[in-house]
């Protein structure tokens, strides 16, 4: 995947409308015959794939040989439709509402709880998990995105991404600095590396999606949660402390270029890192392709987990990422459930996770699969360990979409203030979070 998965504000509103319709009337598109009690050979299923590669055409090129392999193994043909991100959500919700949809489809994993609430998708009961290869085969951190807590999930992970702290090896070596393992060391290193037109770290501070991601990660490090069930808790002390830690990099520590307040996409931060304008950048593992395109060799950088404060604050957790990525779901009243489950089993198998991980620059969701998106085994192992041991899912709530918009857009102007020399206090952050919380729908 070469873009971050986020959920536009309109998504929650449309999900609510879709859920209110009679999902029982939903049926997958086309004329179908049941697979119950019979062979799946000769059936055709429709698969909506998300656009993971640079273009839709690249996705078709990457996926077609794999789908042909599945047909060869099972006798089931796959009607592939790759849908770009600008239209995928709208098409999914239209399918939920109208009953004109695919058999199997990809979803952004932050949508899992919202789509689960529509009732349109197959629950992954114990028998359904067994049909796709067993629950235990999935990486725990990725599986945690499968739906709302204490409810039967309606999706399983397909592709994963994780955040890491990229650092310039030469810059660190010149100052005799080891890569940081605590937040205090990160700040200290960044200060030592700032000067003569170079900054210690770069932030995508104008991006509401990045800002909510780090509000969550750093809030977790400080023992804060953005939700209690479906109730927003943006103003709790841990969240405020986590956001302040984040903004302080620009506002108090002065290790971030104030112009980063205008950065709204990762290509800007990665470009600065590749060109030696900054020493560190926090990004997901699909950054490698962009860095290579910008002329930076993999040997020139290393990656470590985004560090937490030491000692951890009260109730704080050593969280370095959330499991970003893609899940896969089956429409509940597809007439090809057995074929659909065989397809999900195939796509999440070890061979396919390794092939597609290399093609799409993603981490495997199968515990037995190797990370193949890079030839650097140490780098691959670092991200795999982060996902397995230092990941927590973004709030699994039906209001997740509203949260991303409200929290992210509350933080962005705080960075703008910091960029102009305004000291952003904890009180300023709390006031912004109060306004964000007031915009949330009633729980």
C-alpha positions as CSV (number, residue, x, y, z in Angstrom):
1,X,0.0,0.0,0.0
2,X,1.4,3.4,-0.9
3,X,-1.1,5.6,0.9
4,X,-2.3,5.8,4.5
5,X,-5.8,4.5,5.2
6,X,-8.1,7.1,6.7
7,X,-11.8,7.5,6.9
8,X,-13.5,10.6,5.5
9,X,-16.0,12.3,7.7
10,X,-18.9,11.5,5.4
11,X,-18.3,7.7,6.0
12,X,-19.9,7.5,9.4
13,X,-23.0,9.4,8.2
14,X,-23.5,7.1,5.3
15,X,-22.8,4.0,7.3
16,X,-25.6,5.1,9.7
17,X,-28.0,5.5,6.8
18,X,-27.0,2.2,5.3
19,X,-27.4,0.4,8.6
20,X,-30.9,1.8,8.9
21,X,-32.0,0.1,5.7
22,X,-33.1,-3.5,5.5
23,X,-29.9,-5.4,5.2
24,X,-31.8,-8.6,4.9
25,X,-32.8,-7.6,1.4
26,X,-29.1,-7.4,0.4
27,X,-27.8,-9.9,-2.2
28,X,-24.6,-10.0,-4.1
29,X,-24.6,-9.0,-7.7
30,X,-25.3,-11.4,-10.6
31,X,-27.1,-14.7,-10.9
32,X,-25.6,-17.2,-8.5
33,X,-26.0,-20.7,-7.3
34,X,-25.5,-21.9,-3.8
35,X,-22.4,-23.7,-2.8
36,X,-24.0,-25.3,0.3
37,X,-23.2,-29.0,0.5
38,X,-21.6,-29.1,-3.0
39,X,-18.3,-28.5,-4.8
40,X,-17.2,-25.0,-5.3
41,X,-15.6,-25.9,-8.7
42,X,-17.0,-23.9,-11.6
43,X,-18.3,-21.0,-9.5
44,X,-17.5,-17.4,-10.1
45,X,-17.1,-14.8,-7.4
46,X,-16.7,-11.1,-7.6
47,X,-13.9,-9.5,-5.7
48,X,-13.6,-5.7,-5.0
49,X,-9.9,-5.0,-4.3
50,X,-8.6,-1.7,-3.0
51,X,-6.1,0.3,-4.9
52,X,-2.8,-0.6,-3.2
53,X,-0.2,-0.1,-6.0
54,X,0.6,3.3,-7.6
55,X,-2.2,2.8,-10.2
56,X,-5.3,0.6,-10.5
57,X,-3.7,-0.9,-13.6
58,X,-0.7,-1.9,-11.5
59,X,-3.0,-3.7,-9.0
60,X,-4.6,-5.6,-11.8
61,X,-1.2,-6.6,-13.0
62,X,-0.1,-7.7,-9.5
63,X,-3.3,-9.6,-8.6
64,X,-4.2,-11.3,-11.9
65,X,-1.5,-14.0,-11.7
66,X,-2.4,-14.8,-8.1
67,X,-6.1,-15.0,-8.9
68,X,-5.3,-17.4,-11.8
69,X,-3.4,-19.5,-9.3
70,X,-6.5,-19.6,-7.1
71,X,-8.6,-20.7,-10.0
72,X,-6.1,-23.4,-10.9
73,X,-6.2,-24.7,-7.4
74,X,-9.9,-24.6,-6.7
75,X,-11.8,-24.2,-10.0
76,X,-13.3,-21.0,-8.8
77,X,-13.1,-18.0,-11.2
78,X,-12.6,-14.5,-9.7
79,X,-14.1,-11.4,-11.3
80,X,-11.7,-8.8,-10.2
81,X,-12.6,-5.1,-9.8
82,X,-9.9,-2.8,-8.4
83,X,-11.5,0.3,-7.0
84,X,-9.7,3.5,-6.2
85,X,-9.9,5.0,-2.7
86,X,-11.9,8.0,-3.9
87,X,-14.8,5.7,-4.7
88,X,-14.4,2.6,-2.6
89,X,-16.3,3.7,0.5
90,X,-19.2,5.1,-1.5
91,X,-19.4,1.9,-3.5
92,X,-19.3,-0.3,-0.4
93,X,-22.1,1.6,1.3
94,X,-24.2,1.7,-1.9
95,X,-23.8,-2.1,-2.1
96,X,-25.0,-2.4,1.5
97,X,-28.0,-0.3,0.8
98,X,-29.0,-1.6,-2.6
99,X,-27.9,-5.2,-2.5
100,X,-25.8,-4.8,-5.6
101,X,-22.4,-5.7,-4.5
102,X,-19.5,-8.2,-4.7
103,X,-19.0,-11.5,-2.9
104,X,-15.7,-10.5,-1.2
105,X,-14.2,-7.1,-0.7
106,X,-11.3,-5.2,0.8
107,X,-12.0,-2.6,3.5
108,X,-9.8,-0.1,5.3
109,X,-9.3,-1.7,8.7
110,X,-10.4,1.5,10.5
111,X,-13.8,1.0,8.9
112,X,-14.3,-2.5,10.5
113,X,-16.5,-1.5,13.4
114,X,-18.6,0.9,11.3
115,X,-19.3,-1.7,8.6
116,X,-19.8,-4.4,11.2
117,X,-22.7,-2.3,12.6
118,X,-24.6,-2.6,9.2
119,X,-25.1,-6.3,9.6
120,X,-24.3,-6.8,5.9
121,X,-21.2,-8.9,6.3
122,X,-20.5,-12.5,7.2
123,X,-19.6,-13.0,10.9
124,X,-16.4,-14.8,11.4
125,X,-17.6,-17.3,13.9
126,X,-15.3,-20.2,15.0
127,X,-16.5,-22.3,12.0
128,X,-15.8,-19.4,9.6
129,X,-12.4,-18.8,11.1
130,X,-11.6,-22.5,10.7
131,X,-12.8,-22.3,7.0
132,X,-10.2,-19.6,6.3
133,X,-7.3,-21.4,8.0
134,X,-7.9,-20.7,11.7
135,X,-7.9,-17.7,13.9
136,X,-4.4,-18.5,15.3
137,X,-2.7,-18.0,12.0
138,X,-3.3,-14.2,12.1
139,X,-0.8,-11.8,13.7
140,X,-2.5,-10.6,16.9
141,X,-1.9,-6.9,16.3
142,X,-3.5,-7.1,12.8
143,X,-6.4,-9.3,14.0
144,X,-7.2,-6.7,16.7
145,X,-8.7,-4.5,13.9
146,X,-11.4,-7.0,13.0
147,X,-14.4,-5.2,14.6
148,X,-15.8,-3.8,17.7
149,X,-14.8,-5.4,21.0
150,X,-17.1,-8.2,22.4
151,X,-18.8,-8.7,19.0
152,X,-18.3,-11.3,16.4
153,X,-15.9,-9.8,13.8
154,X,-17.0,-9.4,10.2
155,X,-13.5,-9.0,8.7
156,X,-10.0,-10.4,8.9
157,X,-6.7,-8.8,8.2
158,X,-5.3,-9.0,4.7
159,X,-2.4,-6.4,4.5
160,X,-0.7,-4.6,7.3
161,X,1.5,-1.6,7.8
162,X,3.2,-0.2,10.9
163,X,5.0,3.0,12.0
164,X,8.7,3.2,12.7
165,X,11.2,5.8,13.4
166,X,13.5,6.2,10.4
167,X,17.0,7.7,11.2
168,X,19.9,8.8,9.0
169,X,22.8,6.5,9.9
170,X,25.5,9.0,8.8
171,X,24.1,11.9,10.8
172,X,23.9,9.8,13.9
173,X,27.4,8.4,13.4
174,X,28.8,11.9,13.0
175,X,27.6,12.8,16.5
176,X,28.4,9.3,18.0
177,X,24.7,8.9,18.8
178,X,22.9,5.5,19.0
179,X,19.3,5.4,17.7
180,X,17.0,6.4,20.5
181,X,15.2,3.8,22.7
182,X,13.3,6.3,24.9
183,X,11.4,9.5,24.1
184,X,13.8,11.5,26.2
185,X,16.7,10.2,24.0
186,X,14.8,11.0,20.9
187,X,14.4,14.6,22.0
188,X,18.1,14.8,23.1
189,X,19.3,13.3,19.8
190,X,17.1,15.6,17.8
191,X,18.5,18.7,19.6
192,X,22.0,17.5,19.0
193,X,21.3,17.0,15.3
194,X,19.5,20.4,14.8
195,X,21.5,23.2,13.4
196,X,23.1,24.7,10.2
197,X,19.8,24.4,8.3
198,X,19.2,20.8,9.4
199,X,16.4,19.7,11.8
200,X,16.4,16.7,14.1
201,X,13.0,15.4,13.0
202,X,10.3,16.2,10.5
203,X,6.5,16.0,11.0
204,X,3.5,16.0,8.7
205,X,2.0,18.6,11.0
206,X,-0.5,19.9,8.5
207,X,-2.2,16.5,8.0
208,X,-5.2,15.9,10.2
209,X,-4.8,12.1,9.6
210,X,-1.2,12.1,10.8
211,X,-2.1,14.3,13.8
212,X,-4.9,11.9,15.0
213,X,-2.6,8.9,14.5
214,X,0.0,10.4,16.8
215,X,-2.5,11.7,19.2
216,X,-3.6,8.1,19.6
217,X,-0.1,6.6,19.8
218,X,1.3,9.2,22.2
219,X,-1.9,9.3,24.2
220,X,-1.6,5.5,24.7
221,X,2.0,6.0,25.9
222,X,0.7,8.4,28.6
223,X,-2.2,6.2,29.6
224,X,-4.9,8.0,27.7
225,X,-7.7,6.7,25.6
226,X,-9.7,8.6,23.0
227,X,-12.8,6.5,23.7
228,X,-14.5,4.6,26.5
229,X,-16.7,2.3,24.5
230,X,-18.5,4.6,22.0
231,X,-18.1,7.6,24.3
232,X,-15.4,10.1,23.3
233,X,-12.9,10.9,26.0
234,X,-10.6,13.3,24.1
235,X,-10.0,15.5,27.2
236,X,-8.5,12.9,29.6
237,X,-5.1,13.8,31.0
238,X,-3.2,11.1,29.1
239,X,-4.5,12.3,25.7
240,X,-3.6,15.9,26.6
241,X,-0.1,14.9,27.7
242,X,0.4,12.8,24.6
243,X,-0.6,15.6,22.2
244,X,1.6,18.1,24.1
245,X,4.6,15.7,23.8
246,X,4.0,15.7,20.0
247,X,3.5,19.5,19.6
248,X,6.4,20.2,21.9
249,X,8.8,18.9,19.2
250,X,8.1,22.0,17.3
251,X,7.0,24.4,20.0
252,X,9.3,23.8,23.0
253,X,12.1,21.5,21.8
254,X,12.6,23.4,18.4
255,X,13.7,20.3,16.6
256,X,11.1,20.6,13.9
257,X,11.1,23.2,11.1
258,X,8.1,25.5,11.7
259,X,7.3,25.2,7.9
260,X,6.3,21.6,8.6
261,X,3.0,23.0,9.9
262,X,2.2,23.2,6.2
263,X,3.1,19.6,5.3
264,X,-0.1,17.7,4.5
265,X,1.4,14.6,2.9
266,X,4.2,12.1,3.5
267,X,6.1,12.9,0.3
268,X,7.2,16.2,1.8
269,X,8.6,14.8,5.0
270,X,10.2,11.8,3.3
271,X,11.7,14.1,0.7
272,X,13.3,16.2,3.4
273,X,14.7,13.1,5.0
274,X,16.0,11.7,1.8
275,X,17.7,15.0,0.9
276,X,19.5,15.2,4.3
277,X,17.4,18.2,5.6
278,X,16.3,16.2,8.7
279,X,17.8,13.4,10.7
280,X,14.6,11.5,11.6
281,X,11.1,10.9,10.3
282,X,8.2,8.8,11.7
283,X,6.5,6.9,8.9
284,X,4.9,3.6,7.9
285,X,7.0,0.8,6.3
286,X,5.8,1.7,2.8
287,X,8.1,4.7,3.0
288,X,10.9,2.8,1.4
289,X,9.7,3.1,-2.1
290,X,9.4,6.9,-1.8
291,X,12.8,7.2,-0.2
292,X,14.3,5.2,-3.1
293,X,12.6,7.4,-5.6
294,X,14.1,10.4,-3.9
295,X,17.6,8.9,-4.2
296,X,18.1,7.6,-0.7
297,X,19.6,4.1,-0.5
298,X,18.3,1.6,2.1
299,X,21.9,1.3,3.5
300,X,21.7,5.0,4.4
301,X,18.9,4.7,7.0
302,X,17.9,2.5,9.9
303,X,14.6,2.0,11.7
304,X,13.7,1.6,15.3
305,X,10.3,1.6,17.1
306,X,8.9,5.1,17.9
307,X,10.1,5.3,21.6
308,X,7.9,5.9,24.6
309,X,8.9,8.0,27.7
310,X,10.9,6.2,30.3
311,X,9.7,5.4,32.8
312,X,6.2,5.0,31.4
313,X,3.7,7.4,32.8
314,X,1.0,5.9,35.1
315,X,-1.1,3.5,33.0
316,X,1.1,4.2,30.0
317,X,1.8,1.6,27.4
318,X,4.8,1.0,25.2
319,X,2.8,1.5,22.0
320,X,4.7,2.5,18.8
321,X,2.0,2.1,16.1
322,X,-1.5,1.1,15.4
323,X,-2.0,-1.8,12.9
324,X,-2.7,0.2,9.7
325,X,-3.8,-1.7,6.7
326,X,-6.5,-3.6,4.9
327,X,-9.1,-6.1,6.0
328,X,-11.1,-8.5,3.9
329,X,-14.9,-9.2,4.3
330,X,-17.5,-11.4,2.8
331,X,-21.1,-10.2,2.1
332,X,-23.3,-12.3,4.4
333,X,-25.9,-13.3,1.8
334,X,-23.4,-14.1,-1.0
335,X,-24.6,-17.4,-2.5
336,X,-21.0,-18.6,-2.7
337,X,-19.9,-18.5,0.9
338,X,-17.8,-21.7,0.7
339,X,-16.0,-20.3,-2.4
340,X,-15.6,-16.9,-0.7
341,X,-14.1,-18.5,2.4
342,X,-11.7,-20.5,0.2
343,X,-10.6,-17.3,-1.4
344,X,-10.0,-15.5,1.9
345,X,-8.0,-18.5,3.0
346,X,-5.9,-18.3,-0.1
347,X,-5.3,-14.6,0.1
348,X,-4.2,-14.9,3.7
349,X,-2.0,-18.0,3.2
350,X,1.7,-17.9,3.6
351,X,2.6,-18.0,-0.1
352,X,0.2,-15.2,-1.0
353,X,1.2,-13.0,1.9
354,X,4.8,-13.3,0.8
355,X,4.1,-12.7,-2.9
356,X,1.7,-9.8,-2.3
357,X,3.8,-8.3,0.5
358,X,6.6,-7.9,-1.9
359,X,4.5,-6.5,-4.7
360,X,2.5,-4.1,-2.4
361,X,5.1,-3.2,0.2
362,X,3.1,-4.6,3.1
363,X,3.7,-6.6,6.2
364,X,2.3,-10.2,6.4
365,X,-0.8,-10.8,8.5
366,X,0.0,-14.6,8.7
367,X,2.3,-15.4,11.6
368,X,4.2,-18.0,9.5
369,X,4.8,-15.7,6.5
370,X,8.1,-13.8,6.0
371,X,8.2,-10.1,5.5
372,X,9.2,-9.8,1.8
373,X,8.7,-6.1,1.1
374,X,12.4,-5.5,1.6
375,X,15.5,-7.6,1.2
376,X,16.9,-6.1,4.5
377,X,16.0,-8.8,6.9
378,X,16.8,-6.7,10.0
379,X,14.5,-3.9,8.7
380,X,11.8,-6.4,8.0
381,X,12.2,-8.0,11.4
382,X,12.0,-4.6,13.1
383,X,8.6,-3.8,11.6
384,X,7.3,-7.3,12.1
385,X,8.1,-7.1,15.8
386,X,6.6,-3.6,16.1
387,X,3.3,-4.9,14.6
388,X,3.4,-8.0,16.8
389,X,4.4,-6.5,20.1
390,X,3.9,-2.7,20.1
391,X,0.6,-2.2,18.3
392,X,-2.8,-1.2,19.5
393,X,-5.8,-0.7,17.2
394,X,-7.4,2.7,16.7
395,X,-10.6,2.9,18.7
396,X,-13.0,0.2,17.4
397,X,-16.1,2.3,17.6
398,X,-18.8,3.2,15.1
399,X,-17.8,6.8,15.6
400,X,-14.2,6.3,14.5
401,X,-14.6,8.4,11.3
402,X,-15.9,11.4,13.3
403,X,-13.0,11.0,15.7
404,X,-10.4,11.2,13.0
405,X,-11.8,14.4,11.6
406,X,-12.5,16.1,14.9
407,X,-9.3,15.2,16.7
408,X,-7.0,15.7,13.7
409,X,-8.5,19.0,12.8
410,X,-8.2,20.2,16.4
411,X,-4.5,19.6,16.4
412,X,-3.6,21.0,13.0
413,X,-4.2,24.7,14.0
414,X,-2.2,24.1,17.2
415,X,0.8,23.4,15.1
416,X,0.1,26.5,13.0
417,X,0.2,28.5,16.3
418,X,3.5,26.8,17.3
419,X,5.0,27.7,13.9
420,X,4.3,31.4,14.5
421,X,6.0,31.3,17.9
422,X,2.8,30.9,20.1
423,X,3.5,28.7,23.1
424,X,0.9,25.9,23.0
425,X,0.0,25.1,26.6
426,X,-1.8,22.0,28.0
427,X,-4.8,24.4,28.6
428,X,-4.8,25.3,24.9
429,X,-4.8,21.6,24.0
430,X,-7.5,20.8,26.4
431,X,-9.7,23.6,25.0
432,X,-9.2,22.3,21.5
433,X,-10.0,18.7,22.6
434,X,-13.2,20.0,24.3
435,X,-14.3,21.6,21.0
436,X,-13.5,18.4,19.1
437,X,-15.4,16.3,21.6
438,X,-18.4,18.5,21.3
439,X,-18.6,17.7,17.6
440,X,-18.9,14.0,18.2
441,X,-22.3,12.3,17.7
442,X,-24.1,11.2,20.9
443,X,-23.0,7.7,22.0
